[in-house]
Amino acid sequence: WEELSGIDDKTSTVRTYEICEIHTPNQNNWLRTTYIPRRGAQRVYVELKFTMRDCSSIPDSRGSCKETFNLYYYESDSDSATQGSPAWMENPYVKVDTVAADSVFPDKKRGRANTKTLHLGPLNRNGFYLAFQDQGACMALLSVRVYFKKCPAMVSGFASFPETVTGAEPTSLVIAPGTCIPNAVEVSIPLKHYCNGDGEWIVPVGKCTCSPGYEPAEKHTVCKGEPCCGGKG
């Protein structure tokens, strides 16, 4: 893999990683990212943008040319990877998928970028590395975007729910306990909300209402007023 300057599909200059070792069979070329802190995520998403040469347009590739590459990851509690460790192979690296190009381009033409989004997990260590394995493609890796999903902090029905990271599986539901907003009291328990795998709040349970002497305001996110007068003494 070689780091080069290139042009993306919007004719902007970008730094890319490129490889085109197609004339020798049994290629095994690896590229690894820097250490990526997990930041509490159990499942992360990886958006890849890349261009790929059309093997049929390359003379003398002798059947060794490919139009795919492999994505792997390796978990670690610290930034401890070196040139030789972990070993450049599946196990210790965990394979995410073989990535195929939807669009390939012939020689002497600028290729249209492919965009693929994959997800990996569940993650347990403090962070991880991504690794790309080339086995004979002629390609350019344009960008790698790594992100995770979360449900934002919210106030609903006079209750406050904290920012909540989605679960380990796309179908996971994570329970977020709620608390009544100031000047509100619980009227049914337990007070909780479920965060789904897409970072959306669903299925509220329990509710609060404004305390005596206070009234709803700002779409039921605030209880305004003065507390009811105390007894005469």
N, C-alpha and C positions, 0 to 999 in steps of 0.2 A: 504494500500500500504506500502511496506517495501523496503528500499534501501539496495541492496546487491551487492556483487561482483559476476560476472558471466563470461561466456565464449561466445564470438560471433562465427559466422560461419567460421571465419578465425582463431579460437582457440586463439584469443587475449583476455586478461583480460579486462573487462569493468565493470563500475558501472551501475547497472540496477535498475529499480523499478518493483517489482513483487507483484502479488496478486493471491490467489487461494482459495477464500472463496466460495466454490461451494456446500457445503453440507447443507447450510441454504438458503431457498428461500428469495426472495425480497431483494437482496443485493443492496446497493446504496453507493458505495465507490468512493470518489473523490480525485483527485490529481491535484494540480495547479502549474503552472510554476511561476517563479519570473516575475517581471514586465518587459515587452519588449517594449522599445521605438520604436515609429513608424518610425522615421527618414524620414518623408515626403511620405512614401508609402501609397497608397490608397488601394492596394490589396497585400496581402502577401501569400506566399506558405509555407506549412508545410509538411516536409518529415518525416514520421514516420517509424522506424524500430522496429519490435517486433516479439516475438515468442508466439505461442498459443498451448495449450494442446488440444488433441483430446478428446472431451467429452465422446465419446463412449468407450474410453480406461480407464475411471475412474470409479471404482466400486462405487455403492451406491450414485451416484450424484442425483438420484431421480428427474430427469427432470429439476433441477434448474441450471444446468451447461450451460453456453453460450460460443459461439466462436466469439463474437463481443464485441466492446466497443464503447462509444460515445465520440466525440470530440466537445468541446465548446470553445467559447472565450468571454471575457468581456472587453469592452473598458473603459479606465479611463484617466483623464488628469494628474494623479499623482499616485505614488506607495502607494495606500491607502488601499489595501485589508488586511483583518485580518482573524483570524481563523473562525469567524462567519459571516463576511461580505465581498463580497455580499453573499446572501443566496445560499446554495448548491442546485441549481435547475435551470431548464430552465426558462428563464425570471426571474431574470436578465441576466443569461448567454444565449448566442445565440448559437444554435446548428449548427455545420458545417455539420456533417454527422455521420452515424453509420458506423464504420470501421469493415470490416469482414476480416478474415484471408484466404488467398489463400492456405496456407500450414499449416497443424496442425500436431502435433507429438504425438505418444503414450508414455506411461510411460517408464522410464529408457532409453530413447533415446534423444540425443541432437537434438533440433529442428532447422530447417532451418528458417532463418529470413525472415519475410515478409517485404516488402517495399511498402508504400502507400504515395502518394503525393496529398494533398488537398489544396484548396485555399479558402480564406475568405476575405470579404470586401463587400462594400466599408468601409474603416476606416476613422474616422474623429477626434478622440481624440488624445492626445499626445502619447498614448501607449495602451497596452492591455495585458491581461493574457490569456494563454491557459489552459484549464482544461480537464481532462480525467475522464470519469465516467465509473466505472465497475459495472455491474449488475449480476455478477456471472461467470466470466471467470477465467480460470487458465492461466495466461499469464505473460510475462516479457516485459517491455518497454525498449528497448535497446538504442535508440537515438531519439532525436527530433531536426531537423534542420529547422530553420525559415529563409526565405529569400524573397527578392522582386526583380523584374526585372527592368532594366533601359536601355535606349539607351545610349551608351558611347559618350562622346564628340568627335566630328569629324570635319574634314575639307574636303569639297568636292566642286568641281567646283568653286574654289577660294572663298568659303564662309565657315564660321566657325559656328558650331551649338553646343550649350551647352549640357552637360550631362542632360538627361531628364528621370524622373521617369515615368513608364507606368501608364495608367489610372485606373479608379475604376473598370472597367469591362474587361474581357479578350478580348472583341472586340473593346475596346475604342481606339481611335486615339488621341494622344496628340500633339498639334501644338507647335513646337519649333521655335521661331523667329531666323533668322540668321543675321550675320554681315559679310561684306566683309573683307577678310584678308588684312593686310597691303599692300599698293601699288596696291589695286584693287578697282574697282568702280562697282556699280550696273548697270546692263543693262536692267533688267526687275524686276518688283516688283509685289506683295510683296515677300520678301525673307523669305521662311520658309520651314520646313521639318516636316514630320509626324512620330511620334514614335508609333509603334503598341504594342499590348498587350504582344508580345513575346520579347520585347526589341530590335526590329529591326527597322532601318530607312527605310521608304518607301515614295514614292511620293514627290520628291523635287519640290518646286515651286519657280520661279524666279532664277536669276543667276547673277554672277559677272564676270568681266573680268579684266585682268591686265591693269593698267593705261598706258597711252602713255609713251614709253621709258622703259617699264618693259616687261619681257617675262616669260612665264610659266616655272616652274621647279618643280622637285620632285613630279611628277604625279599630277600636277595641285593643289598643296597645298601651293606653294610659288610663289610669283612674284619677280623675280630678275632683277637687272639692275640699271641704273641711270636715274633720271628724265630728260626729254627732256630739252635742253638748253633754257634759257629764251630769250626774244626778245632783240635785240641790242638797246642800249640806249646811 
